[in-house]
Amino acid sequence: MAGTGAPGPGGGRVRAGRGRGPPCSLSLPAAPEPLSPAGGAGEEAPEEDEDEAEAEDPERPAERAARAAGAAGGPGRGAAAAARGARSPGRAVTLRVLLKDALLEPGAGLLSIYYLGKKFLGDLQPDGRIVWQETGQVFNSPSAWATHCKKLVNPAKKSGCGWASVKYKGQKLDKYKAAWLRRHQLHVPTATADESPASEGEEEELLMEEDEEEVLAGVSAEDKSRRPPAAKGPSEPAHSEAAPPGKRAENKTRVPVRYCMLGSRDSARNPHTLVEVTSFAAINKFQPFNVAVSSNVLFLLDFHSHLTRSEVVGYLGGRWDINSQMLTVLRAFPCRSRLGDADTAATIEEEIYQSLLLRGLSLVGWYHSHPHSPALPSLQDIDAQMDYQLRLQGSSNGFQPCLALLCSPYYSGNPGPESKISPFWVMPPPEQRPSDYGIPMDVEMAYVQDSFLTNDILHEMMLLVEFYKGAPDLVRFQEPWTQEHTYLDKLKMSLASRTPKDQGLCHVLEQVCSVLKQGS
């Protein structure tokens, strides 16, 4: 995205996108309720506490083995279960034990997790608990902290071995556990001399991730063999369009690439490279949330994107129902600010924040435009969206989606005058390939037709017209778009499919278009 920003909930400013800072980076001083942490500092998910109670109680493995022996239905299975319990002395080792034996020392920022390009820092307390520096949340064990952090980045992540994920002064914690076991002359399997082997669940997860990679590569290769070459069309420059006002841009072609062709990150690769989205069905997964978008959202987004030959950006307000897993997008909030105009950006941020509060809405995503390019994310868009998903998630224990919408109003490859608006979401790469780019996923969404065009939408349209009036990158709507239609005709035809059922305010819309024609 060019000069674009995205939601920064919980007071965090978001700075990302196409190598240039955003004209508007929403900074919420006190996020609406749905953006607040699900649990306050010091709280953990109940299942994490239960898991760690088992891990920290040296009596529990033997008890479980005894129960297994009694209920396994056979001496062989019971003996195997008992053997597994007998081989688990390391489960009694806790951070508190390692601190007591002087293998570790408490301190700030001594613990770290690096997962899929994201780094988390924690303070080791004298009592063996971990304080996550970013939120102040307290965790009773490495496993609890690691599971929480990994699920923020990758909601589908299963629980794994926290001792192998968390580092102390740059060294994996399981090395310190192994040293403690050797000191006390307890049995240490060969594999744990340097690091712990993957647990049964982790091994299964690694196999699943390998299968996922094969599916991704296989589907893409199959598509490549049967699809015709990608149609060539005008591409979008990194900055504003260089074409004369009101004329179609004739730019160097930028052909989208398939995700499977990217491989690991490469600093030499153009960050503006467009990437085709992948369907969840293609990788044998279900979309993790449902989406419903109001027609007024798409109407205002489309109008905003048509006004200028430069990219535009805005935020999405709505509601997240955790029970039905439904994300409803109810309002678009355009950013009426320019790159580098910090004063205007701050004013717009405050307006959007107050509008969210007034309507009882949460920040649920963002949008931006690719004026003359396909509605596909660039590599920088993918990285930005991955970052926004993590930021919008915040310190919540529950899953909170963040939706991205891309609008392409003037791309010559569009089938008609209607703009192409595409939603996308980014799935982390396979865990064993953390240096890969995130996977841009196509999101299915339901279209909800609003009954009427609200006054605040019309007011926002007039504010946008006023903001871009006289700008050098303003589209000249009286100029011809084709031999038969002007750019104003094109705008009206695109908006027609998103016009509410009640046409009572259409005369007001005509007034807006009249002002737009005069101003351009």
C-alpha positions in Angstrom: 0.0 0.0 0.0 1.3 3.4 -0.8 1.4 5.7 2.1 -1.1 3.6 3.9 -1.7 2.7 7.5 -3.8 0.3 9.4 -5.5 -0.1 12.7 -3.3 0.2 15.7 -5.4 -0.9 18.6 -4.5 -0.6 22.2 -2.6 2.6 21.8 0.0 1.1 19.4 0.8 3.1 16.2 1.1 1.0 13.1 3.8 2.0 10.6 4.0 -0.1 7.5 3.3 -0.3 3.8 5.1 0.0 0.5 8.2 1.5 2.1 6.6 4.7 3.0 4.9 5.7 6.2 1.1 5.9 6.4 -0.8 9.2 6.1 -3.0 8.0 8.9 -2.1 5.4 11.6 -4.9 5.1 14.0 -3.7 5.3 17.6 -6.4 4.4 20.0 -5.8 5.9 23.5 -8.4 3.5 25.0 -9.6 0.8 22.6 -13.3 -0.1 22.5 -14.3 -3.2 24.6 -13.9 -5.8 21.8 -10.3 -4.7 21.3 -9.4 -5.0 25.0 -7.6 -8.0 26.4 -9.9 -10.9 27.1 -8.1 -11.4 30.4 -6.3 -8.8 32.5 -2.6 -8.9 33.2 -1.7 -11.9 35.2 -4.5 -14.0 33.8 -4.0 -17.1 31.7 -6.2 -19.4 29.8 -7.6 -22.0 32.2 -6.4 -24.9 30.1 -2.9 -23.6 30.2 -3.0 -23.5 34.0 -4.3 -27.1 34.1 -1.5 -28.3 31.7 1.1 -26.6 33.8 -0.3 -28.0 37.0 0.4 -31.5 35.6 3.9 -30.4 34.3 5.0 -29.0 37.7 3.7 -31.7 40.0 6.3 -34.6 40.2 3.6 -36.9 41.6 1.3 -36.5 38.6 3.2 -38.6 36.0 3.2 -41.6 38.3 -0.5 -41.1 39.1 -1.3 -40.9 35.4 0.7 -44.1 34.8 -1.1 -45.9 37.5 -4.5 -44.8 36.2 -3.5 -45.9 32.7 -2.4 -49.3 34.0 -5.7 -49.8 35.7 -7.8 -48.7 32.8 -5.9 -49.7 29.7 -7.6 -53.1 29.4 -4.4 -55.2 29.3 -1.1 -55.5 31.2 0.9 -54.7 28.1 -0.8 -51.4 27.5 -0.7 -50.6 31.2 3.0 -51.4 31.4 3.7 -49.2 28.4 1.8 -46.3 30.1 3.7 -46.9 33.3 6.9 -46.8 31.4 6.0 -43.5 29.8 5.3 -42.2 33.3 8.5 -43.5 34.7 10.5 -41.8 31.9 9.2 -38.4 32.7 11.3 -37.1 35.6 12.0 -33.9 33.6 8.3 -32.9 33.9 9.0 -32.1 37.6 11.6 -29.5 36.5 10.3 -25.9 36.7 11.8 -22.5 36.3 11.5 -22.2 40.1 13.7 -25.3 40.5 16.3 -24.0 38.1 16.4 -20.7 39.8 16.8 -22.3 43.2 19.7 -24.4 41.9 21.4 -21.3 40.4 21.2 -22.5 36.9 19.1 -19.4 36.0 19.0 -15.9 37.4 16.0 -13.6 37.4 16.1 -10.5 35.3 14.4 -8.3 32.7 14.3 -9.3 29.1 16.2 -12.5 29.7 13.5 -14.7 28.1 12.6 -14.6 24.4 10.5 -16.3 21.8 11.1 -16.0 18.1 8.2 -17.3 16.0 7.4 -16.8 12.4 9.2 -13.5 12.2 7.8 -12.2 15.5 9.9 -11.7 18.6 8.5 -11.7 22.2 10.5 -10.7 25.3 9.8 -11.7 28.8 11.1 -11.0 32.3 12.0 -13.9 34.5 10.7 -13.3 38.1 12.4 -14.7 41.2 9.5 -17.0 41.8 9.8 -18.6 38.3 6.9 -16.8 36.7 7.3 -15.0 33.3 6.1 -11.4 32.7 5.5 -10.6 29.0 7.0 -7.2 28.5 4.5 -6.0 25.8 1.4 -6.4 27.9 2.5 -7.2 31.5 0.7 -10.5 31.5 2.1 -13.1 33.9 2.5 -16.7 33.0 3.3 -19.6 35.3 5.5 -21.5 32.8 7.4 -21.4 29.5 4.7 -23.6 27.9 1.9 -21.3 28.9 3.7 -18.2 27.6 4.9 -19.9 24.3 1.4 -21.3 23.6 -0.2 -17.9 24.1 2.3 -16.0 21.9 2.3 -18.5 19.1 -1.5 -18.5 19.0 -1.5 -14.7 18.6 0.6 -15.2 15.4 -1.0 -18.4 14.2 -4.4 -19.2 15.7 -4.3 -22.7 14.4 -1.1 -23.5 16.4 -1.4 -26.5 18.7 0.3 -26.6 22.1 3.9 -27.6 21.9 7.0 -27.8 24.1 7.6 -24.4 25.6 11.0 -25.4 26.9 12.2 -25.8 23.3 10.5 -22.6 22.2 11.7 -20.2 24.9 15.3 -19.0 25.1 17.2 -17.8 28.2 20.0 -15.4 27.2 19.8 -16.8 23.7 19.9 -20.5 24.7 16.9 -22.8 24.7 15.6 -23.5 28.1 15.6 -27.3 27.5 19.4 -27.2 27.6 19.2 -25.9 31.2 16.7 -28.5 32.0 19.0 -31.2 30.6 21.9 -29.8 32.7 19.8 -30.0 35.9 18.9 -33.6 35.1 22.5 -34.5 34.5 23.5 -32.8 37.8 21.0 -34.8 39.7 22.0 -38.0 37.8 18.5 -38.6 36.3 18.1 -40.3 33.0 18.4 -37.9 30.1 17.7 -39.3 26.6 20.4 -38.7 24.1 18.3 -36.4 22.1 17.8 -34.0 25.0 21.5 -33.5 25.7 21.2 -30.4 23.5 17.5 -30.0 23.0 14.3 -31.8 23.7 12.7 -34.0 21.0 9.4 -33.0 19.6 6.4 -34.2 21.6 3.9 -36.5 20.0 1.7 -33.6 19.2 4.5 -31.6 17.7 5.6 -34.5 15.5 2.1 -34.7 14.2 2.0 -31.0 13.6 5.2 -31.0 11.7 3.9 -33.8 9.4 0.7 -31.8 8.9 2.7 -28.7 7.9 4.8 -30.8 5.5 1.6 -32.0 3.9 0.3 -28.5 3.7 3.4 -27.4 1.8 3.0 -30.3 -0.6 -0.6 -29.3 -1.2 0.3 -25.7 -1.8 3.0 -26.6 -4.2 0.9 -29.2 -6.0 -2.1 -27.1 -6.5 -0.1 -24.2 -7.7 1.9 -26.4 -10.1 -1.4 -27.9 -11.4 -2.9 -24.5 -11.9 0.2 -23.3 -13.7 0.0 -26.1 -16.2 -3.6 -25.6 -17.1 -4.1 -21.8 -16.9 -3.3 -19.5 -19.8 -0.6 -16.9 -19.3 -1.6 -14.1 -17.0 -3.2 -11.2 -18.8 -0.9 -8.2 -19.1 -2.3 -4.9 -17.9 -1.1 -1.5 -16.7 0.6 -1.7 -13.3 0.6 0.6 -10.5 3.6 2.7 -9.7 5.0 2.9 -6.2 3.9 6.6 -6.0 1.1 8.4 -7.5 0.2 7.7 -11.2 2.4 9.5 -13.8 -0.3 9.6 -16.5 -1.9 13.0 -17.5 -4.9 14.0 -15.4 -8.0 12.0 -16.4 -6.2 9.7 -18.8 -5.6 6.0 -18.5 -2.1 5.2 -17.0 0.2 3.4 -19.4 2.7 1.9 -16.9 5.2 -0.9 -16.9 3.4 -4.3 -16.6 3.4 -6.0 -13.2 2.3 -9.6 -13.5 1.1 -11.2 -10.3 3.1 -14.3 -9.1 1.8 -17.4 -7.4 2.7 -17.9 -3.8 4.5 -21.2 -4.5 7.0 -19.3 -6.7 8.1 -17.0 -3.9 10.1 -19.3 -1.7 12.1 -17.8 1.2 12.4 -14.0 1.7 14.8 -12.3 -0.7 15.9 -8.8 -0.1 16.5 -8.4 -3.9 12.8 -9.1 -4.6 10.7 -6.1 -5.5 8.5 -5.5 -2.4 5.7 -4.2 -4.7 5.4 -7.6 -6.4 1.8 -8.7 -6.5 0.9 -12.1 -5.2 -2.1 -14.2 -6.1 -4.3 -15.2 -3.2 -4.9 -18.8 -2.2 -8.2 -20.4 -1.3 -8.6 -22.2 1.9 -10.0 -25.2 0.0 -6.8 -25.4 -2.0 -4.8 -26.2 1.2 -7.6 -28.4 2.7 -8.5 -25.9 5.4 -11.6 -24.1 6.5 -11.8 -20.3 6.7 -11.4 -19.6 10.4 -14.1 -16.9 10.6 -17.2 -15.8 8.6 -17.5 -12.3 7.2 -20.5 -10.1 6.3 -20.0 -6.7 4.8 -22.5 -3.9 4.5 -23.2 -2.4 1.1 -22.6 1.1 2.5 -19.1 0.1 3.4 -18.3 -1.0 -0.1 -20.1 2.1 -1.5 -18.0 4.6 0.4 -14.8 2.6 -0.1 -15.4 2.5 -3.9 -16.2 6.2 -4.0 -13.0 7.1 -2.1 -10.9 4.9 -4.4 -12.2 6.5 -7.5 -11.3 10.1 -6.5 -7.6 10.0 -7.0 -4.8 8.4 -9.1 -2.9 7.8 -5.9 -3.6 5.0 -3.4 -6.1 5.7 -0.6 -6.5 4.1 2.8 -9.2 3.8 5.4 -10.3 1.8 8.4 -13.2 -0.7 8.9 -15.5 -0.6 11.9 -17.8 -3.5 12.9 -18.4 -6.2 15.4 -16.9 -9.6 16.2 -19.1 -12.3 17.6 -16.9 -14.9 19.2 -19.8 -17.3 19.6 -20.8 -17.4 16.0 -17.3 -16.6 14.7 -18.9 -13.9 12.6 -17.1 -10.7 11.7 -19.6 -8.0 10.6 -18.2 -4.9 8.8 -20.6 -2.1 9.2 -18.7 1.2 8.5 -15.8 2.5 6.5 -13.7 5.4 7.8 -11.7 7.1 5.0 -8.4 8.7 6.0 -8.5 12.3 4.7 -4.8 13.0 5.1 -1.6 13.1 3.0 1.7 11.4 3.5 3.8 13.3 6.0 1.0 15.5 7.2 1.2 14.5 10.9 -1.1 17.2 12.2 -4.0 16.3 9.8 -3.4 12.6 10.5 -3.7 13.1 14.2 -7.0 15.0 13.7 -8.4 12.2 11.5 -7.4 9.6 14.0 -9.3 11.3 16.8 -12.4 11.7 14.5 -12.3 8.0 13.7 -11.8 7.0 17.3 -14.8 9.1 18.4 -16.9 7.7 15.6 -16.1 4.2 16.7 -17.1 5.0 20.3 -20.3 6.8 19.2 -21.5 3.9 17.1 -20.4 1.2 19.6 -18.1 -0.3 17.0 -14.7 -2.0 17.1 -11.8 -1.6 14.8 -12.0 -4.8 12.6 -9.7 -4.1 9.7 -8.5 -1.7 7.0 -8.7 -1.0 3.3 -6.6 0.5 0.6 -6.6 0.9 -3.2 -4.5 -0.2 -6.2 -5.8 2.4 -8.7 -4.5 0.8 -11.9 -3.4 -2.6 -10.7 -5.2 -5.8 -9.9 -6.9 -6.1 -6.5 -4.1 -8.4 -5.2 -1.8 -7.8 -2.2 1.8 -6.9 -2.7 4.6 -8.5 -0.6 4.6 -5.4 1.6 0.8 -5.6 1.9 1.2 -9.2 3.1 3.8 -8.3 5.7 1.7 -5.3 6.8 -1.5 -7.4 7.1 0.4 -10.0 9.2 1.6 -7.3 11.5 -1.9 -5.8 11.8 -3.5 -9.1 12.6 -1.1 -9.5 15.5 -1.6 -5.9 16.7 -5.4 -6.2 16.5 -5.2 -9.5 18.4 -3.2 -7.7 21.1 -3.0 -9.5 24.4 -6.4 -11.2 24.1 -6.6 -14.9 24.8 -9.3 -15.3 22.2 -9.1 -15.1 18.4 -9.8 -11.7 16.9 -9.7 -11.4 13.1 -8.5 -8.5 11.1 -9.8 -8.1 7.6 -8.1 -6.4 4.7 -10.0 -5.1 1.7 -8.3 -4.1 -1.6 -10.1 -2.0 -4.2 -9.0 -1.7 -7.9 -11.1 1.0 -9.6 -9.3 1.6 -12.9 -7.5 -1.7 -13.6 -8.0 -2.4 -17.3 -8.3 -6.1 -16.6 -11.6 -5.6 -14.7 -14.5 -7.2 -16.6 -16.6 -4.0 -16.6 -16.9 -0.5 -15.1 -17.5 -1.9 -11.6 -14.4 -1.8 -9.3 -12.9 -5.0 -8.1 -13.0 -5.2 -4.3 -11.2 -8.2 -2.8 -10.9 -9.3 0.8 -7.8 -11.1 2.1 -6.3 -12.4 5.2 -2.7 -13.7 5.8 -1.9 -17.2 7.2 1.5 -17.7 8.7 3.9 -19.9 6.6 4.6 -23.5 7.8 6.3 -23.4 11.2 9.4 -25.2 9.9 9.9 -22.5 7.2 9.6 -19.3 9.2 11.6 -17.3 6.6 8.9 -17.7 4.0 6.3 -15.0 3.3 2.9 -15.2 4.9 0.3 -16.8 2.7 -2.4 -14.4 1.3 -5.7 -16.1 1.7 -8.9 -15.4 -0.3 -11.7 -14.7 2.1 -15.3 -15.5 1.3 -17.7 -12.8 2.5 -21.4 -12.3 2.5 -22.8 -9.1 1.0 -25.5 -7.4 3.1 -27.6 -4.9 1.1 -28.4 -1.8 3.3 -31.9 -0.4 3.1 -30.8 3.2 2.6 -27.8 5.5 2.2 -27.2 7.2 5.5 -26.6 10.9 6.0 -23.2 10.4 7.5 -22.1 8.4 4.4 -23.2 11.4 2.2 -21.5 13.8 4.6 -18.3 11.7 4.4 -18.5 11.8 0.6 -18.7 15.6 0.6 -15.7 15.8 2.9 -13.7 13.6 0.6 -14.6 15.7 -2.4 -13.6 18.9 -0.6 -10.3 17.3 0.6 -9.2 16.2 -2.9 -10.5 19.4 -4.7 -7.7 20.9 -6.7 -5.2 18.1 -6.0 -2.8 17.3 -8.8 -3.7 13.6 -8.6 -7.5 14.2 -8.6 -9.2 12.3 -11.4 -10.8 14.7 -13.9 -14.3 13.2 -14.1 -15.4 15.2 -17.1 -12.6 13.5 -19.2 -13.4 10.4 -21.3 -12.8 7.0 -19.7 -13.8 5.3 -22.9 -15.2 6.5 -26.2 -18.7 6.2 -24.8 -18.3 7.2 -21.1 -16.6 9.8 -19.0 -14.8 9.0 -15.7 -17.9 10.3 -13.9 -20.1 7.8 -15.8 -17.7 5.1 -14.8 -17.9 6.1 -11.1 -21.7 6.1 -11.3 -21.9 2.6 -12.9 -19.5 1.2 -10.3 -21.5 2.6 -7.5 -24.8 1.5 -8.9 -24.3 -2.1 -7.8 -23.7 -1.0 -4.3 -26.6 1.5 -4.1 -29.1 0.7 -1.3 -32.6 -0.4 -2.0 -34.2 2.9 -1.0 -33.4 5.4 -3.8 -34.8 8.3 -1.8 -31.3 10.0 -1.4 -30.2 9.5 -5.0 -30.9 13.1 -5.7 -28.3 14.0 -3.0 -25.9 11.6 -4.6 -26.4 13.4 -7.9 -25.5 16.7 -6.1 -22.3 15.1 -4.9 -21.4 14.0 -8.4 -22.2 17.5 -9.7 -19.8 19.1 -7.2 -17.3 16.4 -8.1 -17.5 17.2 -11.8 -17.2 20.9 -11.2 -14.2 20.5 -8.8 -12.2 18.3 -11.2 
